[in-house]
Amino acid sequence: MKEKEEERLKLLKADEEKLHEKNIEYIAGIDEAGRGPLAGPVVVGVVIMPKDSMIEGVNDSKKVSEKKREKLYDEITSEAIAWGVGIVDQNEIDEINILNATKKAVTMAISSLKVKPDLILVDALTNIDTCGIPYKSIIKGDAKEYSIAAASIIAKVTRDRIMRQWDEVFPEYGFKGHKGYGTKKHIEAIKEYGPCMLHRKTFIKNFIGK
C-alpha cells in the first residue's frame, strides 16, 4: 500500500481508533443509497469491521468508480465481522415518504446483523430506531469514518445490482446506466413510455409534473 493511501486510511479510522481505546469493541457503520432517485428502492448498508481493517481504496462510495466498488464490496463483506442490508421498495417509499423509508431500512439492516454492535455510527440520520443500541450521527460520515464509508459501498453496490437486474425487465428506461436517478435520458423515457412499477409516483410528480 502506498504511503499516501495508508495515511488517508489512518485519518479515516482516527475516530474509531479512539472509540476502541475506550473499550468500545464492535463499531457498526451505517449508510444508505437511493434517497434521491425517481425509481427503485432505498438501500441501507451496515457493517462491523475488524479493528485492524485497512482495505485499500475504502472511501465514500460516490468517490469510487463502479468497477472499484464491486471489488471493494467483495473485500469488505469477506473481511467484515458482520454486515447486512435493509431494503425498502418504491411502493413503501410512496406510502411513508423517503425519510421514513430510509429509517425503516436502517432498523431492518441492524436487525439482520449476526453480531450486536456496541455503538453505531450513522451518516447524518437522527431519530432512528437502532434496536436499543447507542448511535452517533455524523454529517458527511461516509467521507469521515471508515466503517460508514465501508457501509456506503455495501449499500451502493447492493442497490446498483438491483437496478441492473430491473434493467433487463424494463430496458427502455436505461436503469443500468443511471440506476433510477433523474437524468435527462431517464425523464425523457418516462415521458415517452409512462412510468413502470419501479417508479416512485411521488417523485415523478415532483420532477416532471405527472
C-alpha positions in Angstrom: 0.0 0.0 0.0 1.3 3.4 -0.9 2.2 5.7 1.9 -0.3 8.4 0.9 -3.2 5.8 0.9 -2.1 4.5 4.2 -2.2 8.0 5.7 -5.6 8.6 4.3 -7.0 5.4 5.8 -5.4 6.2 9.2 -7.2 9.6 9.1 -10.5 7.8 8.1 -10.1 5.5 11.1 -8.9 8.0 13.7 -12.2 8.5 15.4 -12.9 4.8 15.5 -9.5 4.1 17.0 -10.3 6.5 19.8 -13.5 4.7 20.5 -11.7 1.3 20.5 -9.3 2.7 23.1 -12.4 3.4 25.3 -13.2 -0.4 25.1 -15.9 0.0 22.5 -15.3 -3.2 20.7 -17.9 -3.6 17.9 -18.5 -0.4 16.0 -21.0 -0.6 13.2 -21.1 1.9 10.3 -24.4 2.7 8.5 -25.1 4.5 5.3 -27.8 4.5 2.6 -28.1 4.6 -1.2 -31.0 5.7 -3.2 -32.8 8.5 -1.4 -32.8 10.7 -4.4 -33.7 8.6 -7.5 -37.1 8.6 -9.3 -37.2 4.8 -9.3 -36.2 1.8 -7.2 -35.7 1.0 -3.6 -33.7 2.8 -0.9 -31.0 0.5 0.5 -29.1 0.8 3.8 -25.8 -1.0 4.4 -24.4 -1.8 7.9 -21.0 -3.3 8.7 -18.8 -4.1 11.6 -15.2 -4.2 10.5 -12.3 -5.7 12.5 -10.2 -3.2 14.4 -7.1 -3.7 12.3 -9.0 -3.5 8.9 -7.2 -1.3 6.3 -8.8 -2.1 3.0 -7.1 -0.1 0.3 -9.5 2.2 -1.5 -12.3 2.3 1.1 -14.0 5.7 0.7 -17.3 7.4 0.3 -18.9 5.3 -2.4 -19.6 8.4 -4.5 -15.8 8.9 -4.8 -15.2 5.3 -6.1 -15.8 4.0 -9.6 -18.4 1.4 -10.2 -15.8 -1.3 -11.1 -13.8 -0.5 -8.0 -16.9 -0.5 -5.8 -17.7 -4.1 -6.9 -14.2 -5.2 -5.9 -14.3 -3.4 -2.6 -17.7 -4.9 -1.8 -16.2 -8.4 -2.0 -13.3 -7.4 0.2 -15.4 -5.6 2.8 -18.0 -8.4 3.0 -15.3 -11.1 3.2 -13.4 -9.3 6.0 -16.3 -8.0 8.0 -17.2 -9.3 11.4 -20.8 -8.8 10.5 -22.7 -7.0 7.8 -26.2 -6.6 6.5 -28.6 -4.6 4.4 -32.1 -3.2 4.7 -34.2 -2.6 1.6 -37.5 -0.7 1.3 -39.1 -0.6 -2.1 -40.6 2.2 -4.2 -44.2 1.4 -3.1 -43.5 1.8 0.5 -41.4 5.0 -0.2 -44.6 6.4 -1.8 -46.7 5.4 1.2 -44.5 6.6 4.1 -42.1 9.0 2.4 -38.4 8.6 1.7 -37.1 9.7 5.1 -39.3 7.3 7.0 -38.5 4.6 4.4 -34.8 5.2 5.0 -35.2 5.0 8.7 -37.1 1.7 8.4 -34.3 0.3 6.2 -31.8 1.3 8.9 -33.7 -0.7 11.5 -34.0 -3.7 9.1 -30.3 -3.6 8.4 -29.4 -3.5 12.1 -31.8 -6.4 12.9 -30.1 -8.5 10.2 -26.7 -8.4 12.0 -25.4 -11.6 13.5 -23.2 -9.7 15.9 -24.6 -7.0 18.1 -22.7 -3.7 17.9 -21.7 -1.7 21.0 -22.0 1.5 19.0 -23.4 2.6 15.7 -22.0 5.4 13.6 -24.6 6.6 11.0 -24.3 9.1 8.2 -26.4 12.2 9.1 -29.7 10.5 10.2 -31.2 11.2 13.6 -34.3 9.9 15.5 -33.8 6.4 14.3 -34.7 3.0 15.8 -31.4 1.3 16.4 -32.8 -1.6 18.4 -31.7 -0.1 21.6 -28.0 0.3 20.5 -26.3 3.7 21.2 -25.6 5.6 18.0 -23.8 8.7 16.8 -25.0 10.7 13.8 -22.2 12.2 11.8 -22.7 14.7 9.0 -20.9 13.5 5.8 -19.9 10.5 7.8 -19.2 8.5 4.6 -16.3 10.8 4.0 -15.1 10.9 7.6 -15.5 7.4 9.1 -14.0 4.1 7.8 -17.0 2.0 8.9 -19.5 4.4 7.4 -17.5 4.5 4.1 -17.5 0.7 4.0 -21.2 0.6 4.6 -21.8 3.2 1.9 -20.1 0.8 -0.6 -22.2 -2.2 0.6 -25.4 -0.1 0.1 -24.4 1.4 -3.2 -23.3 -1.9 -4.8 -26.4 -3.7 -3.5 -28.7 -1.1 -5.0 -26.8 -0.9 -8.3 -27.1 -4.7 -8.7 -30.9 -4.5 -8.1 -31.2 -1.7 -10.7 -29.1 -3.7 -13.3 -31.5 -6.6 -12.8 -34.5 -4.4 -13.3 -32.9 -3.0 -16.5 -33.4 -6.5 -18.0 -37.1 -6.3 -17.3 -37.5 -2.6 -18.4 -34.7 -1.9 -20.8 -36.4 1.2 -22.3 -35.7 3.3 -19.2 -31.9 2.7 -19.1 -31.8 1.7 -15.4 -28.4 0.0 -15.9 -26.8 3.4 -16.7 -28.5 5.9 -14.4 -29.7 3.5 -11.6 -33.1 5.3 -11.4 -31.7 8.8 -10.9 -33.4 11.7 -12.6 -31.1 12.1 -15.7 -32.3 13.8 -18.8 -32.4 10.4 -20.6 -34.5 8.9 -17.8 -37.0 11.7 -17.6 -37.4 11.6 -21.4 -38.1 7.8 -21.2 -40.8 8.4 -18.5 -42.4 11.0 -20.7 -42.3 8.6 -23.7 -43.3 5.3 -22.1 -45.0 6.5 -18.9 -44.0 5.2 -15.5 -43.3 1.5 -14.8 -43.9 -0.4 -11.5 -40.4 0.6 -10.3 -41.1 4.4 -10.4 -41.8 6.4 -7.2 -45.1 8.1 -8.0 -44.5 10.9 -5.5 -41.1 11.6 -7.0 -42.2 11.6 -10.6 -45.0 14.1 -9.8 -42.4 16.4 -8.2 -39.9 16.2 -11.0 -42.0 16.1 -14.2 -45.5 17.1 -13.2 -47.1 13.7 -13.8 
